[in-house]
Amino acid sequence: MRISEIRGIRGTFLSACAVAVVLAGAAACTSDGDGPPAKAKATPTAAACKNGTYAWFNVDERDVLTGIAEKQKITAKGGGELTNKLRPLHAPRVAVTFEKGSRVGDAKDVLRSLGIHVGEIEQVDAADGSTHEFTNVRRPAPDINDGSTRMLGPGTYVEYALVRQVTADFQYTCGTGGPVTGRATSWTIDGGGIVECFTPIKPAAKKGDPSLAAARLSCGPDAPASKA
């Protein structure tokens, strides 16, 4: 059983879900006079160009609530266990989409480049081929009800879960072909916390703070914890 203080972090691990990119060949058919139409011929997709260069822009890193529980009042002086289950708010995912161009690399290569760019992956790990969960396109979303929490004193508490989501646009340049543009998203931190509805959040929470969002959703907009 986990003992947690107010706004205590529930532990971190990384996770992701699957993404696939399908490149289809083109087909066409023609006819000559009154004769039968020619058979359609598939045009193979150009082979992917590897070892190109990525340029990243519009990088956005933010904490996103993935689950929240209803507020729970504990009256015992010695505290008690939080029993309200978290309900899902957002299912984080890993995705790579290509918006222009056909000469693309592997989705994992795209994510590895993004991980290096934001400092989540060490350059040396990428160079020796080490795997990293930031690029693991087969991991499921985190379990938001994977443990239990006991508070040490009375109060009205709200428990929440979050991930730190990373999204960015990229341009991939390789060989003599034109650049490929696209967008990649993954996440780093998987954690959570607890707020007490009648205790102002300190240091003062700013707009976008997950604890403030959790308080407003479950404590109500007039609760002291809901004040920015």
TISE-259995 format. One record per residue (C-alpha): residue number from 1; residue in three letters; y, x negated, z negated. Coordinates in pm, whole numbers. Each point is the difference from the previous one (the first is absolute). Layout:
// residues N
<node num="NUM" residu="ALA" y="Y" x="X" z="Z"/>
...
END
This chain:
// residues 228
<node num="1" residu="MET" y="0" x="0" z="0"/>
<node num="2" residu="ARG" y="341" x="-143" z="96"/>
<node num="3" residu="ILE" y="287" x="-18" z="-250"/>
<node num="4" residu="SER" y="333" x="45" z="177"/>
<node num="5" residu="GLU" y="362" x="-15" z="-106"/>
<node num="6" residu="ILE" y="273" x="209" z="162"/>
<node num="7" residu="ARG" y="35" x="-100" z="365"/>
<node num="8" residu="GLY" y="-297" x="-232" z="-40"/>
<node num="9" residu="ILE" y="-150" x="-132" z="322"/>
<node num="10" residu="ARG" y="-353" x="122" z="61"/>
<node num="11" residu="GLY" y="-121" x="-313" z="179"/>
<node num="12" residu="THR" y="23" x="-109" z="362"/>
<node num="13" residu="PHE" y="-227" x="-39" z="297"/>
<node num="14" residu="LEU" y="42" x="37" z="369"/>
<node num="15" residu="SER" y="-161" x="241" z="236"/>
<node num="16" residu="ALA" y="24" x="133" z="354"/>
<node num="17" residu="CYS" y="-156" x="238" z="247"/>
<node num="18" residu="ALA" y="-129" x="-37" z="356"/>
<node num="19" residu="VAL" y="203" x="-18" z="319"/>
<node num="20" residu="ALA" y="-115" x="-26" z="360"/>
<node num="21" residu="VAL" y="180" x="-66" z="324"/>
<node num="22" residu="VAL" y="-152" x="110" z="329"/>
<node num="23" residu="LEU" y="129" x="-129" z="329"/>
<node num="24" residu="ALA" y="-113" x="207" z="296"/>
<node num="25" residu="GLY" y="-27" x="-113" z="361"/>
<node num="26" residu="ALA" y="172" x="190" z="281"/>
<node num="27" residu="ALA" y="-176" x="184" z="281"/>
<node num="28" residu="ALA" y="116" x="133" z="337"/>
<node num="29" residu="CYS" y="-147" x="163" z="312"/>
<node num="30" residu="THR" y="127" x="25" z="355"/>
<node num="31" residu="SER" y="-102" x="180" z="320"/>
<node num="32" residu="ASP" y="34" x="-104" z="362"/>
<node num="33" residu="GLY" y="47" x="285" z="249"/>
<node num="34" residu="ASP" y="-281" x="257" z="-9"/>
<node num="35" residu="GLY" y="-262" x="-236" z="-141"/>
<node num="36" residu="PRO" y="-139" x="26" z="-352"/>
<node num="37" residu="PRO" y="220" x="-140" z="-276"/>
<node num="38" residu="ALA" y="-67" x="-354" z="-107"/>
<node num="39" residu="LYS" y="-178" x="-51" z="-332"/>
<node num="40" residu="ALA" y="224" x="-61" z="-297"/>
<node num="41" residu="LYS" y="14" x="-361" z="-111"/>
<node num="42" residu="ALA" y="83" x="-99" z="-355"/>
<node num="43" residu="THR" y="259" x="-268" z="-47"/>
<node num="44" residu="PRO" y="-103" x="-219" z="-294"/>
<node num="45" residu="THR" y="248" x="-56" z="-277"/>
<node num="46" residu="ALA" y="145" x="-348" z="-13"/>
<node num="47" residu="ALA" y="-168" x="-225" z="-252"/>
<node num="48" residu="ALA" y="181" x="-38" z="-328"/>
<node num="49" residu="CYS" y="220" x="-307" z="-23"/>
<node num="50" residu="LYS" y="-67" x="-188" z="-323"/>
<node num="51" residu="ASN" y="199" x="-256" z="-200"/>
<node num="52" residu="GLY" y="335" x="153" z="91"/>
<node num="53" residu="THR" y="315" x="23" z="-208"/>
<node num="54" residu="TYR" y="107" x="290" z="-222"/>
<node num="55" residu="ALA" y="361" x="91" z="-75"/>
<node num="56" residu="TRP" y="48" x="246" z="-289"/>
<node num="57" residu="PHE" y="295" x="230" z="-64"/>
<node num="58" residu="ASN" y="86" x="324" z="-185"/>
<node num="59" residu="VAL" y="-223" x="-116" z="-286"/>
<node num="60" residu="ASP" y="-13" x="261" z="-276"/>
<node num="61" residu="GLU" y="-170" x="-53" z="-338"/>
<node num="62" residu="ARG" y="10" x="282" z="-253"/>
<node num="63" residu="ASP" y="-197" x="154" z="-287"/>
<node num="64" residu="VAL" y="-152" x="335" z="99"/>
<node num="65" residu="LEU" y="-154" x="250" z="-241"/>
<node num="66" residu="THR" y="-364" x="70" z="87"/>
<node num="67" residu="GLY" y="-79" x="235" z="-288"/>
<node num="68" residu="ILE" y="154" x="172" z="-301"/>
<node num="69" residu="ALA" y="-124" x="201" z="-300"/>
<node num="70" residu="GLU" y="151" x="303" z="-169"/>
<node num="71" residu="LYS" y="195" x="-85" z="-315"/>
<node num="72" residu="GLN" y="-208" x="-1" z="-317"/>
<node num="73" residu="LYS" y="128" x="42" z="-355"/>
<node num="74" residu="ILE" y="-166" x="-203" z="-275"/>
<node num="75" residu="THR" y="93" x="100" z="-355"/>
<node num="76" residu="ALA" y="-227" x="-222" z="-211"/>
<node num="77" residu="LYS" y="178" x="-289" z="-172"/>
<node num="78" residu="GLY" y="-277" x="-233" z="109"/>
<node num="79" residu="GLY" y="36" x="102" z="364"/>
<node num="80" residu="GLY" y="-282" x="117" z="220"/>
<node num="81" residu="GLU" y="-167" x="-22" z="337"/>
<node num="82" residu="LEU" y="164" x="125" z="318"/>
<node num="83" residu="THR" y="-241" x="252" z="151"/>
<node num="84" residu="ASN" y="198" x="148" z="292"/>
<node num="85" residu="LYS" y="-140" x="-124" z="330"/>
<node num="86" residu="LEU" y="232" x="-144" z="261"/>
<node num="87" residu="ARG" y="41" x="210" z="313"/>
<node num="88" residu="PRO" y="43" x="-185" z="332"/>
<node num="89" residu="LEU" y="345" x="-24" z="155"/>
<node num="90" residu="HIS" y="-45" x="-261" z="272"/>
<node num="91" residu="ALA" y="-305" x="-167" z="155"/>
<node num="92" residu="PRO" y="95" x="-357" z="92"/>
<node num="93" residu="ARG" y="-139" x="-137" z="324"/>
<node num="94" residu="VAL" y="-15" x="-313" z="207"/>
<node num="95" residu="ALA" y="99" x="45" z="363"/>
<node num="96" residu="VAL" y="107" x="-198" z="304"/>
<node num="97" residu="THR" y="148" x="183" z="297"/>
<node num="98" residu="PHE" y="102" x="-155" z="331"/>
<node num="99" residu="GLU" y="294" x="165" z="170"/>
<node num="100" residu="LYS" y="40" x="-213" z="311"/>
<node num="101" residu="GLY" y="-219" x="-243" z="190"/>
<node num="102" residu="SER" y="-375" x="-43" z="34"/>
<node num="103" residu="ARG" y="-71" x="-364" z="-81"/>
<node num="104" residu="VAL" y="-55" x="41" z="-373"/>
<node num="105" residu="GLY" y="-178" x="-190" z="-270"/>
<node num="106" residu="ASP" y="-231" x="125" z="-274"/>
<node num="107" residu="ALA" y="150" x="243" z="-256"/>
<node num="108" residu="LYS" y="-107" x="-239" z="-275"/>
<node num="109" residu="ASP" y="198" x="-281" z="166"/>
<node num="110" residu="VAL" y="310" x="221" z="1"/>
<node num="111" residu="LEU" y="-42" x="78" z="-370"/>
<node num="112" residu="ARG" y="-65" x="-363" z="-84"/>
<node num="113" residu="SER" y="328" x="-95" z="165"/>
<node num="114" residu="LEU" y="183" x="273" z="-194"/>
<node num="115" residu="GLY" y="-163" x="-114" z="-325"/>
<node num="116" residu="ILE" y="122" x="-355" z="57"/>
<node num="117" residu="HIS" y="348" x="125" z="90"/>
<node num="118" residu="VAL" y="42" x="196" z="-327"/>
<node num="119" residu="GLY" y="-164" x="-268" z="-213"/>
<node num="120" residu="GLU" y="-316" x="192" z="-81"/>
<node num="121" residu="ILE" y="-227" x="-247" z="180"/>
<node num="122" residu="GLU" y="22" x="-377" z="-31"/>
<node num="123" residu="GLN" y="30" x="-188" z="328"/>
<node num="124" residu="VAL" y="-290" x="-227" z="-97"/>
<node num="125" residu="ASP" y="-229" x="301" z="-52"/>
<node num="126" residu="ALA" y="85" x="132" z="344"/>
<node num="127" residu="ALA" y="-62" x="-340" z="158"/>
<node num="128" residu="ASP" y="-352" x="-41" z="-139"/>
<node num="129" residu="GLY" y="-105" x="354" z="95"/>
<node num="130" residu="SER" y="-18" x="134" z="-356"/>
<node num="131" residu="THR" y="-12" x="377" z="-27"/>
<node num="132" residu="HIS" y="261" x="195" z="-195"/>
<node num="133" residu="GLU" y="-4" x="364" z="-106"/>
<node num="134" residu="PHE" y="348" x="54" z="144"/>
<node num="135" residu="THR" y="-171" x="-29" z="341"/>
<node num="136" residu="ASN" y="-323" x="181" z="-91"/>
<node num="137" residu="VAL" y="3" x="306" z="224"/>
<node num="138" residu="ARG" y="-316" x="149" z="-157"/>
<node num="139" residu="ARG" y="105" x="41" z="-363"/>
<node num="140" residu="PRO" y="45" x="357" z="-131"/>
<node num="141" residu="ALA" y="310" x="123" z="-176"/>
<node num="142" residu="PRO" y="10" x="-82" z="-373"/>
<node num="143" residu="ASP" y="-151" x="237" z="-256"/>
<node num="144" residu="ILE" y="292" x="143" z="-198"/>
<node num="145" residu="ASN" y="-228" x="126" z="-280"/>
<node num="146" residu="ASP" y="-200" x="-315" z="-65"/>
<node num="147" residu="GLY" y="50" x="-35" z="-375"/>
<node num="148" residu="SER" y="137" x="151" z="-320"/>
<node num="149" residu="THR" y="321" x="-58" z="-195"/>
<node num="150" residu="ARG" y="68" x="42" z="-371"/>
<node num="151" residu="MET" y="353" x="18" z="-138"/>
<node num="152" residu="LEU" y="85" x="-154" z="-336"/>
<node num="153" residu="GLY" y="239" x="269" z="-124"/>
<node num="154" residu="PRO" y="122" x="357" z="52"/>
<node num="155" residu="GLY" y="205" x="103" z="302"/>
<node num="156" residu="THR" y="-3" x="184" z="332"/>
<node num="157" residu="TYR" y="-150" x="-231" z="257"/>
<node num="158" residu="VAL" y="-40" x="-15" z="378"/>
<node num="159" residu="GLU" y="-242" x="-238" z="167"/>
<node num="160" residu="TYR" y="41" x="-111" z="362"/>
<node num="161" residu="ALA" y="-158" x="-230" z="259"/>
<node num="162" residu="LEU" y="167" x="-198" z="277"/>
<node num="163" residu="VAL" y="-38" x="-256" z="275"/>
<node num="164" residu="ARG" y="255" x="-241" z="144"/>
<node num="165" residu="GLN" y="9" x="92" z="365"/>
<node num="166" residu="VAL" y="98" x="-252" z="268"/>
<node num="167" residu="THR" y="105" x="120" z="346"/>
<node num="168" residu="ALA" y="156" x="-204" z="281"/>
<node num="169" residu="ASP" y="58" x="-7" z="375"/>
<node num="170" residu="PHE" y="-115" x="-298" z="202"/>
<node num="171" residu="GLN" y="22" x="-163" z="340"/>
<node num="172" residu="TYR" y="-295" x="-205" z="119"/>
<node num="173" residu="THR" y="54" x="-258" z="272"/>
<node num="174" residu="CYS" y="-290" x="-182" z="161"/>
<node num="175" residu="GLY" y="-57" x="-180" z="330"/>
<node num="176" residu="THR" y="196" x="106" z="306"/>
<node num="177" residu="GLY" y="-31" x="374" z="-59"/>
<node num="178" residu="GLY" y="280" x="213" z="-138"/>
<node num="179" residu="PRO" y="43" x="45" z="-377"/>
<node num="180" residu="VAL" y="-199" x="264" z="-188"/>
<node num="181" residu="THR" y="181" x="214" z="-258"/>
<node num="182" residu="GLY" y="-150" x="201" z="-282"/>
<node num="183" residu="ARG" y="-3" x="87" z="-369"/>
<node num="184" residu="ALA" y="-228" x="-105" z="-286"/>
<node num="185" residu="THR" y="-40" x="138" z="-351"/>
<node num="186" residu="SER" y="-207" x="-99" z="-303"/>
<node num="187" residu="TRP" y="56" x="-27" z="-375"/>
<node num="188" residu="THR" y="-16" x="-257" z="-276"/>
<node num="189" residu="ILE" y="17" x="127" z="-358"/>
<node num="190" residu="ASP" y="-222" x="285" z="-116"/>
<node num="191" residu="GLY" y="108" x="96" z="-351"/>
<node num="192" residu="GLY" y="174" x="262" z="-204"/>
<node num="193" residu="GLY" y="177" x="79" z="-323"/>
<node num="194" residu="ILE" y="103" x="256" z="-262"/>
<node num="195" residu="VAL" y="332" x="158" z="-91"/>
<node num="196" residu="GLU" y="95" x="195" z="-315"/>
<node num="197" residu="CYS" y="203" x="301" z="108"/>
<node num="198" residu="PHE" y="249" x="-7" z="-289"/>
<node num="199" residu="THR" y="62" x="-375" z="7"/>
<node num="200" residu="PRO" y="253" x="-136" z="254"/>
<node num="201" residu="ILE" y="-149" x="-264" z="228"/>
<node num="202" residu="LYS" y="126" x="-350" z="-84"/>
<node num="203" residu="PRO" y="118" x="-199" z="173"/>
<node num="204" residu="ALA" y="171" x="288" z="178"/>
<node num="205" residu="ALA" y="-207" x="118" z="294"/>
<node num="206" residu="LYS" y="152" x="7" z="346"/>
<node num="207" residu="LYS" y="-63" x="236" z="289"/>
<node num="208" residu="GLY" y="-343" x="-72" z="146"/>
<node num="209" residu="ASP" y="-146" x="-123" z="-330"/>
<node num="210" residu="PRO" y="-351" x="153" z="-27"/>
<node num="211" residu="SER" y="38" x="64" z="-375"/>
<node num="212" residu="LEU" y="317" x="200" z="66"/>
<node num="213" residu="ALA" y="-170" x="197" z="278"/>
<node num="214" residu="ALA" y="-297" x="71" z="-227"/>
<node num="215" residu="ALA" y="228" x="122" z="-280"/>
<node num="216" residu="ARG" y="188" x="233" z="231"/>
<node num="217" residu="LEU" y="-320" x="143" z="143"/>
<node num="218" residu="SER" y="-186" x="64" z="-328"/>
<node num="219" residu="CYS" y="255" x="-10" z="-283"/>
<node num="220" residu="GLY" y="261" x="201" z="187"/>
<node num="221" residu="PRO" y="346" x="-92" z="129"/>
<node num="222" residu="ASP" y="173" x="56" z="-338"/>
<node num="223" residu="ALA" y="-228" x="-228" z="-204"/>
<node num="224" residu="PRO" y="160" x="-322" z="-136"/>
<node num="225" residu="ALA" y="-253" x="-209" z="195"/>
<node num="226" residu="SER" y="113" x="168" z="324"/>
<node num="227" residu="LYS" y="355" x="-133" z="-23"/>
<node num="228" residu="ALA" y="80" x="-292" z="231"/>
END
